[in-house]
């Protein structure tokens, strides 16, 4: 499969997402259980002015309308694009939003992510999204193949962001 790396990354790097001169860029982390409404909130409140780091959407773009199991089919491309989005967003001081469930990794890993973003000049905002169990269960039952859970994408997001911060910090030292 061929793809244009920069074209794929540009789909997630909103032109208006660069922080104003002298202002700190914002890192918004939406956390909550499976099907709590994180993506809905992201699309309602952060669809403009924020670069989006979403492994699920990157994967769906790469799938070109076909069904594949998440991850393995495009692992290399997914990592190149996702890391590229994270790196360019941070390097260019773009406001950035991503989603995580918050239940897969040790709490220290999430704290480390927030600290890493703060270390490169970001303001961090953690928003918890919640809904009742019955609603989440119904949403999950109605989930289509084109709706990949943050449960699966979270490890990618954490890795891409931490790797990008590490590389940026090393380049200025």
MDAnalysis code that builds the backbone (N, CA, C; Angstrom):
import MDAnalysis as mda
import numpy as np

u = mda.Universe.empty(519, n_residues=173, atom_resindex=np.repeat(np.arange(173), 3), trajectory=True)
u.add_TopologyAttr("name", ["N", "CA", "C"] * 173)
u.add_TopologyAttr("resid", np.arange(1, 174))
u.add_TopologyAttr("resname", ["UNK", "UNK", "UNK", "UNK", "UNK", "UNK", "UNK", "UNK", "UNK", "UNK", "UNK", "UNK", "UNK", "UNK", "UNK", "UNK", "UNK", "UNK", "UNK", "UNK", "UNK", "UNK", "UNK", "UNK", "UNK", "UNK", "UNK", "UNK", "UNK", "UNK", "UNK", "UNK", "UNK", "UNK", "UNK", "UNK", "UNK", "UNK", "UNK", "UNK", "UNK", "UNK", "UNK", "UNK", "UNK", "UNK", "UNK", "UNK", "UNK", "UNK", "UNK", "UNK", "UNK", "UNK", "UNK", "UNK", "UNK", "UNK", "UNK", "UNK", "UNK", "UNK", "UNK", "UNK", "UNK", "UNK", "UNK", "UNK", "UNK", "UNK", "UNK", "UNK", "UNK", "UNK", "UNK", "UNK", "UNK", "UNK", "UNK", "UNK", "UNK", "UNK", "UNK", "UNK", "UNK", "UNK", "UNK", "UNK", "UNK", "UNK", "UNK", "UNK", "UNK", "UNK", "UNK", "UNK", "UNK", "UNK", "UNK", "UNK", "UNK", "UNK", "UNK", "UNK", "UNK", "UNK", "UNK", "UNK", "UNK", "UNK", "UNK", "UNK", "UNK", "UNK", "UNK", "UNK", "UNK", "UNK", "UNK", "UNK", "UNK", "UNK", "UNK", "UNK", "UNK", "UNK", "UNK", "UNK", "UNK", "UNK", "UNK", "UNK", "UNK", "UNK", "UNK", "UNK", "UNK", "UNK", "UNK", "UNK", "UNK", "UNK", "UNK", "UNK", "UNK", "UNK", "UNK", "UNK", "UNK", "UNK", "UNK", "UNK", "UNK", "UNK", "UNK", "UNK", "UNK", "UNK", "UNK", "UNK", "UNK", "UNK", "UNK", "UNK", "UNK", "UNK", "UNK", "UNK", "UNK", "UNK", "UNK", "UNK", "UNK"])
u.atoms.positions = np.array([
    [0.842, -1.183, 0.000],
    [0.000, 0.000, 0.000],
    [0.888, 1.247, 0.000],
    [0.552, 2.183, -0.832],
    [1.299, 3.432, -0.859],
    [0.445, 4.545, -0.269],
    [1.116, 5.490, 0.360],
    [0.427, 6.645, 0.917],
    [1.421, 7.777, 1.035],
    [0.902, 8.988, 1.084],
    [1.733, 10.173, 1.247],
    [1.726, 10.525, 2.728],
    [2.867, 10.337, 3.384],
    [2.966, 10.530, 4.828],
    [2.478, 11.913, 5.242],
    [2.945, 12.944, 4.577],
    [2.573, 14.299, 4.983],
    [1.105, 14.591, 4.693],
    [0.585, 14.057, 3.621],
    [-0.837, 14.226, 3.323],
    [-1.689, 13.574, 4.411],
    [-1.297, 12.381, 4.828],
    [-2.035, 11.685, 5.888],
    [-1.954, 12.455, 7.215],
    [-0.769, 12.966, 7.548],
    [-0.619, 13.725, 8.794],
    [-1.426, 15.010, 8.747],
    [-1.427, 15.680, 7.601],
    [-2.130, 16.964, 7.489],
    [-3.627, 16.847, 7.757],
    [-4.195, 15.663, 7.575],
    [-5.612, 15.452, 7.857],
    [-5.933, 15.682, 9.334],
    [-4.911, 15.590, 10.192],
    [-5.107, 15.686, 11.639],
    [-4.487, 16.942, 12.248],
    [-3.823, 17.732, 11.415],
    [-3.146, 18.941, 11.897],
    [-3.902, 20.164, 11.382],
    [-4.931, 20.555, 12.117],
    [-5.748, 21.698, 11.711],
    [-4.886, 22.940, 11.566],
    [-5.079, 23.658, 10.474],
    [-4.299, 24.859, 10.215],
    [-4.378, 25.885, 11.327],
    [-5.513, 25.966, 11.971],
    [-5.702, 26.970, 13.024],
    [-5.289, 26.470, 14.406],
    [-4.595, 25.343, 14.463],
    [-4.279, 24.765, 15.765],
    [-2.986, 25.292, 16.377],
    [-2.245, 26.121, 15.666],
    [-0.995, 26.666, 16.200],
    [-1.312, 27.721, 17.254],
    [-0.660, 27.603, 18.408],
    [-0.888, 28.554, 19.504],
    [-0.433, 29.946, 19.076],
    [-1.118, 30.951, 19.576],
    [-0.760, 32.341, 19.285],
    [0.644, 32.628, 19.824],
    [1.377, 33.516, 19.172],
    [2.716, 33.864, 19.670],
    [2.658, 34.305, 21.138],
    [3.546, 33.744, 21.932],
    [3.600, 34.069, 23.353],
    [2.641, 33.281, 24.227],
    [1.729, 32.536, 23.608],
    [0.757, 31.738, 24.377],
    [1.226, 30.285, 24.436],
    [0.922, 29.628, 25.544],
    [1.237, 28.208, 25.669],
    [0.211, 27.390, 24.891],
    [0.671, 26.398, 24.134],
    [-0.287, 25.512, 23.475],
    [-0.993, 24.650, 24.528],
    [-2.172, 24.169, 24.180],
    [-2.979, 23.367, 25.093],
    [-2.920, 21.889, 24.698],
    [-2.769, 21.046, 25.702],
    [-2.879, 19.606, 25.521],
    [-4.135, 19.181, 26.262],
    [-5.115, 18.672, 25.538],
    [-6.373, 18.229, 26.138],
    [-6.417, 16.713, 26.069],
    [-6.560, 16.099, 27.226],
    [-6.661, 14.655, 27.338],
    [-8.063, 14.321, 27.827],
    [-8.829, 13.701, 26.938],
    [-10.180, 13.264, 27.287],
    [-10.081, 11.838, 27.796],
    [-10.531, 11.617, 29.016],
    [-10.465, 10.281, 29.606],
    [-11.852, 9.860, 30.071],
    [-12.069, 8.572, 30.010],
    [-13.338, 8.021, 30.458],
    [-13.453, 6.582, 29.992],
    [-14.447, 5.929, 30.488],
    [-14.656, 4.525, 30.150],
    [-15.004, 4.322, 28.689],
    [-15.035, 3.070, 28.285],
    [-15.406, 2.708, 26.926],
    [-16.826, 3.198, 26.660],
    [-16.997, 3.894, 25.552],
    [-18.296, 4.408, 25.100],
    [-18.908, 5.441, 26.044],
    [-18.077, 6.150, 26.773],
    [-18.576, 7.193, 27.673],
    [-18.917, 8.478, 26.929],
    [-18.413, 8.650, 25.711],
    [-18.696, 9.854, 24.937],
    [-17.482, 10.733, 24.677],
    [-16.294, 10.175, 24.794],
    [-15.057, 10.951, 24.584],
    [-14.966, 11.489, 23.155],
    [-15.225, 10.641, 22.191],
    [-15.134, 11.074, 20.796],
    [-16.213, 12.100, 20.484],
    [-17.399, 11.892, 21.010],
    [-18.476, 12.862, 20.808],
    [-18.074, 14.215, 21.370],
    [-17.518, 14.237, 22.574],
    [-17.077, 15.501, 23.168],
    [-15.955, 16.119, 22.333],
    [-15.019, 15.289, 21.903],
    [-13.908, 15.814, 21.091],
    [-14.436, 16.481, 19.831],
    [-15.357, 15.834, 19.165],
    [-15.884, 16.381, 17.918],
    [-16.734, 17.626, 18.162],
    [-17.430, 17.690, 19.284],
    [-18.259, 18.853, 19.593],
    [-17.431, 20.050, 20.048],
    [-16.445, 19.819, 20.907],
    [-15.727, 20.930, 21.532],
    [-14.334, 21.200, 20.973],
    [-13.735, 20.220, 20.315],
    [-12.340, 20.366, 19.909],
    [-12.119, 20.068, 18.423],
    [-13.152, 20.193, 17.629],
    [-13.001, 19.899, 16.201],
    [-12.326, 21.046, 15.453],
    [-12.293, 22.209, 16.037],
    [-11.616, 23.356, 15.418],
    [-10.512, 23.835, 16.352],
    [-9.382, 24.158, 15.765],
    [-8.300, 24.741, 16.541],
    [-7.435, 23.751, 17.304],
    [-7.596, 22.465, 17.040],
    [-6.798, 21.438, 17.730],
    [-6.321, 20.403, 16.728],
    [-5.063, 20.035, 16.835],
    [-4.563, 18.867, 16.128],
    [-5.137, 17.653, 16.858],
    [-5.483, 16.624, 16.120],
    [-6.108, 15.434, 16.695],
    [-5.148, 14.256, 16.591],
    [-4.908, 13.609, 17.719],
    [-4.109, 12.389, 17.733],
    [-5.062, 11.236, 18.024],
    [-5.417, 10.490, 16.988],
    [-6.384, 9.401, 17.124],
    [-5.977, 8.239, 16.222],
    [-5.402, 7.224, 16.829],
    [-4.938, 6.052, 16.077],
    [-6.084, 5.370, 15.340],
    [-7.270, 5.401, 15.918],
    [-8.423, 4.787, 15.265],
    [-8.760, 5.472, 13.955],
    [-8.780, 6.794, 13.954],
    [-9.082, 7.528, 12.729],
    [-7.972, 7.392, 11.697],
    [-6.727, 7.373, 12.154],
    [-5.615, 7.160, 11.227],
    [-5.783, 5.794, 10.558],
    [-6.068, 4.776, 11.364],
    [-6.243, 3.415, 10.855],
    [-7.382, 3.351, 9.844],
    [-8.496, 3.993, 10.153],
    [-9.638, 3.983, 9.231],
    [-9.294, 4.681, 7.924],
    [-8.543, 5.764, 7.987],
    [-8.104, 6.431, 6.762],
    [-7.247, 5.489, 5.924],
    [-6.353, 4.771, 6.576],
    [-5.487, 3.834, 5.861],
    [-6.275, 2.655, 5.281],
    [-7.367, 2.304, 5.912],
    [-8.187, 1.168, 5.468],
    [-8.924, 1.456, 4.169],
    [-9.094, 2.727, 3.849],
    [-9.737, 3.145, 2.595],
    [-11.087, 2.461, 2.368],
    [-11.877, 2.352, 3.458],
    [-13.220, 1.806, 3.344],
    [-13.332, 0.297, 3.452],
    [-12.224, -0.385, 3.595],
    [-12.243, -1.839, 3.742],
    [-12.143, -2.181, 5.230],
    [-12.547, -3.389, 5.587],
    [-12.465, -3.812, 6.982],
    [-11.174, -4.605, 7.209],
    [-10.450, -4.204, 8.260],
    [-9.271, -4.927, 8.734],
    [-9.311, -4.899, 10.256],
    [-8.714, -5.899, 10.883],
    [-8.576, -5.865, 12.336],
    [-7.633, -4.722, 12.691],
    [-7.974, -3.991, 13.735],
    [-7.194, -2.816, 14.107],
    [-5.749, -3.185, 14.428],
    [-4.845, -2.358, 13.938],
    [-3.437, -2.465, 14.301],
    [-2.588, -3.189, 13.289],
    [-2.619, -4.493, 13.311],
    [-1.644, -5.301, 12.582],
    [-1.607, -5.018, 11.085],
    [-2.741, -4.765, 10.459],
    [-2.774, -4.588, 9.008],
    [-1.920, -3.415, 8.542],
    [-1.830, -2.374, 9.364],
    [-1.101, -1.164, 8.977],
    [-0.185, -0.680, 10.092],
    [0.387, -1.597, 10.830],
    [1.170, -1.229, 12.015],
    [2.269, -0.208, 11.712],
    [3.055, -0.463, 10.681],
    [4.169, 0.440, 10.359],
    [3.664, 1.815, 9.920],
    [2.679, 1.834, 9.031],
    [2.131, 3.104, 8.560],
    [1.462, 3.871, 9.696],
    [0.746, 3.141, 10.531],
    [0.061, 3.746, 11.672],
    [1.072, 4.444, 12.582],
    [2.173, 3.768, 12.880],
    [3.202, 4.355, 13.739],
    [3.881, 5.558, 13.085],
    [4.163, 5.479, 11.808],
    [4.792, 6.606, 11.120],
    [3.901, 7.847, 11.148],
    [2.638, 7.663, 10.827],
    [1.712, 8.794, 10.772],
    [1.422, 9.320, 12.171],
    [1.120, 8.432, 13.100],
    [0.788, 8.855, 14.463],
    [1.927, 9.581, 15.146],
    [3.126, 8.998, 15.047],
    [4.290, 9.662, 15.632],
    [4.531, 10.994, 14.924],
    [4.379, 11.021, 13.614],
    [4.572, 12.257, 12.855],
    [3.618, 13.349, 13.284],
    [2.371, 12.987, 13.533],
    [1.381, 13.967, 14.010],
    [1.804, 14.493, 15.371],
    [2.145, 13.585, 16.281],
    [2.547, 14.002, 17.634],
    [3.773, 14.907, 17.570],
    [4.780, 14.502, 16.811],
    [6.016, 15.278, 16.723],
    [5.764, 16.657, 16.118],
    [5.094, 16.695, 14.978],
    [4.850, 17.989, 14.323],
    [3.966, 18.891, 15.178],
    [2.957, 18.326, 15.820],
    [2.072, 19.141, 16.653],
    [2.855, 19.791, 17.789],
    [3.690, 19.011, 18.451],
    [4.465, 19.542, 19.577],
    [5.531, 20.511, 19.076],
    [6.242, 20.121, 18.046],
    [7.308, 20.969, 17.504],
    [6.759, 22.315, 17.019],
    [5.573, 22.296, 16.425],
    [4.975, 23.513, 15.879],
    [4.093, 24.239, 16.893],
    [4.070, 23.729, 18.128],
    [3.310, 24.334, 19.225],
    [1.814, 24.439, 18.899],
    [1.272, 23.333, 18.458],
    [-0.150, 23.270, 18.133],
    [-0.941, 22.806, 19.350],
    [-2.147, 23.321, 19.472],
    [-3.072, 22.780, 20.463],
    [-3.352, 21.341, 20.032],
    [-3.457, 20.438, 21.004],
    [-3.517, 19.010, 20.699],
    [-4.548, 18.334, 21.591],
    [-5.339, 17.452, 21.006],
    [-6.346, 16.706, 21.759],
    [-6.217, 15.225, 21.425],
    [-6.408, 14.382, 22.452],
    [-6.425, 12.940, 22.262],
    [-7.352, 12.318, 23.300],
    [-7.615, 11.025, 23.136],
    [-8.531, 10.302, 24.022],
    [-7.861, 9.060, 24.593],
    [-8.225, 8.767, 25.840],
    [-7.739, 7.546, 26.499],
    [-8.792, 7.075, 27.500],
    [-8.765, 5.782, 27.786],
    [-9.688, 5.263, 28.795],
    [-9.146, 5.473, 30.197],
    [-7.830, 5.469, 30.312],
    [-7.210, 5.680, 31.615],
    [-7.146, 4.446, 32.484],
    [-7.496, 3.308, 31.957],
    [-7.515, 2.120, 32.788],
    [-6.522, 1.042, 32.421],
    [-5.710, 1.259, 31.401],
    [-4.824, 0.200, 30.932],
    [-3.423, 0.271, 31.509],
    [-2.969, 1.455, 31.809],
    [-1.584, 1.654, 32.219],
    [-1.515, 2.046, 33.688],
    [-0.366, 1.880, 34.302],
    [-0.219, 2.359, 35.676],
    [-0.416, 3.883, 35.711],
    [-0.965, 4.383, 36.784],
    [-1.260, 5.813, 36.896],
    [-0.007, 6.653, 36.678],
    [1.142, 6.132, 37.047],
    [2.400, 6.860, 36.857],
    [2.658, 7.154, 35.382],
    [2.200, 6.287, 34.510],
    [2.407, 6.485, 33.060],
    [1.603, 7.686, 32.573],
    [0.373, 7.845, 33.069],
    [-0.448, 8.995, 32.679],
    [0.133, 10.283, 33.275],
    [0.551, 10.186, 34.520],
    [1.186, 11.346, 35.154],
    [2.446, 11.725, 34.393],
    [3.213, 10.732, 33.968],
    [4.420, 10.982, 33.192],
    [4.114, 11.655, 31.864],
    [3.001, 11.282, 31.259],
    [2.593, 11.905, 30.005],
    [2.269, 13.385, 30.220],
    [1.501, 13.664, 31.246],
    [1.154, 15.070, 31.553],
    [2.431, 15.850, 31.856],
    [3.311, 15.294, 32.680],
    [4.576, 15.970, 33.009],
    [5.411, 16.207, 31.757],
    [5.441, 15.238, 30.856],
    [6.201, 15.393, 29.615],
    [5.642, 16.552, 28.790],
    [4.339, 16.643, 28.681],
    [3.738, 17.728, 27.911],
    [4.005, 19.082, 28.566],
    [3.948, 19.119, 29.876],
    [4.266, 20.364, 30.590],
    [5.722, 20.759, 30.357],
    [6.601, 19.758, 30.259],
    [8.036, 20.027, 30.108],
    [8.384, 20.669, 28.774],
    [7.496, 20.560, 27.793],
    [7.742, 21.193, 26.493],
    [6.826, 22.398, 26.274],
    [6.352, 22.963, 27.392],
    [5.638, 24.231, 27.332],
    [4.143, 24.176, 27.123],
    [3.550, 23.020, 27.303],
    [2.109, 22.894, 27.134],
    [1.362, 23.167, 28.433],
    [0.159, 23.706, 28.305],
    [-0.814, 23.700, 29.391],
    [-1.584, 22.397, 29.205],
    [-1.829, 21.694, 30.274],
    [-2.521, 20.416, 30.167],
    [-3.884, 20.509, 30.825],
    [-4.860, 19.939, 30.140],
    [-6.212, 19.880, 30.676],
    [-6.695, 18.441, 30.569],
    [-7.084, 17.881, 31.681],
    [-7.615, 16.531, 31.735],
    [-9.108, 16.635, 31.939],
    [-9.872, 16.128, 30.994],
    [-11.330, 16.158, 31.096],
    [-11.841, 14.732, 31.212],
    [-12.598, 14.489, 32.260],
    [-13.164, 13.165, 32.468],
    [-14.571, 13.130, 31.888],
    [-14.829, 12.164, 31.031],
    [-16.128, 12.006, 30.388],
    [-16.793, 10.776, 31.000],
    [-18.016, 10.956, 31.436],
    [-18.713, 9.879, 32.134],
    [-20.142, 9.763, 31.614],
    [-20.623, 8.543, 31.583],
    [-22.051, 8.303, 31.363],
    [-22.423, 7.056, 32.166],
    [-23.705, 6.838, 32.328],
    [-24.136, 5.681, 33.117],
    [-23.831, 4.384, 32.367],
    [-23.720, 3.321, 33.134],
    [-23.316, 2.030, 32.591],
    [-24.246, 1.550, 31.477],
    [-25.547, 1.687, 31.664],
    [-26.504, 1.200, 30.668],
    [-26.335, 1.923, 29.337],
    [-26.108, 3.238, 29.379],
    [-25.908, 4.001, 28.137],
    [-24.618, 3.576, 27.451],
    [-23.561, 3.419, 28.220],
    [-22.282, 3.003, 27.643],
    [-22.410, 1.611, 27.029],
    [-23.101, 0.724, 27.724],
    [-23.281, -0.625, 27.213],
    [-24.064, -0.604, 25.898],
    [-25.110, 0.206, 25.827],
    [-25.905, 0.294, 24.605],
    [-25.084, 0.889, 23.459],
    [-24.301, 1.932, 23.763],
    [-23.432, 2.525, 22.734],
    [-22.438, 1.491, 22.214],
    [-21.888, 0.693, 23.114],
    [-20.914, -0.316, 22.709],
    [-21.564, -1.379, 21.828],
    [-22.782, -1.771, 22.159],
    [-23.491, -2.760, 21.343],
    [-23.782, -2.214, 19.948],
    [-23.995, -0.910, 19.853],
    [-24.307, -0.270, 18.569],
    [-23.067, 0.186, 17.803],
    [-21.901, -0.012, 18.384],
    [-20.642, 0.445, 17.768],
    [-20.420, -0.289, 16.448],
    [-20.106, 0.472, 15.418],
    [-19.826, -0.117, 14.113],
    [-18.342, -0.388, 13.941],
    [-18.002, -0.987, 12.809],
    [-16.606, -1.290, 12.504],
    [-15.769, -0.032, 12.318],
    [-16.433, 1.098, 12.091],
    [-15.717, 2.348, 11.874],
    [-15.607, 3.181, 13.152],
    [-15.715, 2.530, 14.283],
    [-15.633, 3.214, 15.575],
    [-14.704, 2.391, 16.474],
    [-13.428, 2.760, 16.462],
    [-12.412, 1.991, 17.186],
    [-12.233, 2.586, 18.579],
    [-12.358, 1.779, 19.579],
    [-12.323, 2.215, 20.967],
    [-10.959, 2.759, 21.389],
    [-10.992, 3.779, 22.249],
    [-9.774, 4.317, 22.856],
    [-9.069, 3.237, 23.682],
    [-9.785, 2.215, 24.055],
    [-9.168, 1.100, 24.769],
    [-8.019, 0.521, 23.934],
    [-8.225, 0.442, 22.628],
    [-7.209, -0.118, 21.736],
    [-6.186, 0.924, 21.288],
    [-6.594, 2.166, 21.173],
    [-5.709, 3.204, 20.633],
    [-4.817, 3.859, 21.681],
    [-5.206, 3.788, 22.929],
    [-4.476, 4.458, 24.015],
    [-2.986, 4.150, 24.058],
    [-2.564, 2.894, 23.971],
    [-1.114, 2.637, 24.031],
    [-0.340, 3.334, 22.910],
    [-0.955, 3.446, 21.748],
    [-0.320, 4.159, 20.640],
    [-0.153, 5.635, 20.992],
    [-1.222, 6.245, 21.492],
    [-1.194, 7.674, 21.807],
    [-0.106, 7.989, 22.836],
    [-0.062, 7.199, 23.881],
    [0.935, 7.430, 24.938],
    [2.345, 7.286, 24.367],
    [2.584, 6.225, 23.630],
    [3.915, 5.991, 23.064],
    [4.321, 7.107, 22.108],
    [3.427, 7.495, 21.201],
    [3.760, 8.539, 20.230],
    [4.078, 9.864, 20.914],
    [3.269, 10.230, 21.884],
    [3.491, 11.507, 22.568],
    [4.793, 11.495, 23.364],
    [5.023, 10.437, 24.124],
    [6.255, 10.371, 24.919],
    [7.498, 10.322, 24.026],
    [7.431, 9.579, 22.932],
    [8.569, 9.524, 22.015],
    [8.822, 10.882, 21.371],
    [7.763, 11.572, 20.975],
    [7.912, 12.892, 20.353],
    [8.500, 13.892, 21.343],
    [8.008, 13.899, 22.571],
    [8.544, 14.809, 23.587],
    [10.017, 14.499, 23.830],
    [10.345, 13.222, 23.958],
    [11.734, 12.830, 24.201],
    [12.629, 13.331, 23.061],
    [12.227, 13.121, 21.814],
    [13.055, 13.549, 20.687],
    [13.181, 15.072, 20.642],
    [12.116, 15.776, 20.897],
    [12.167, 17.251, 20.888],
    [13.064, 17.767, 21.998],
    [12.942, 17.182, 23.176],
    [13.794, 17.618, 24.301],
    [15.262, 17.317, 24.014],
    [15.543, 16.178, 23.425],
    [16.944, 15.821, 23.106],
    [17.531, 16.754, 22.048],
    [16.693, 17.236, 21.144],
    [17.197, 18.100, 20.078],
    [17.561, 19.499, 20.574],
    [17.034, 19.910, 21.716],
    [17.353, 21.246, 22.257],
    [18.410, 21.176, 23.328],
    [18.770, 20.001, 23.776],
    [19.782, 19.877, 24.838],
    [21.182, 19.928, 24.303],
])
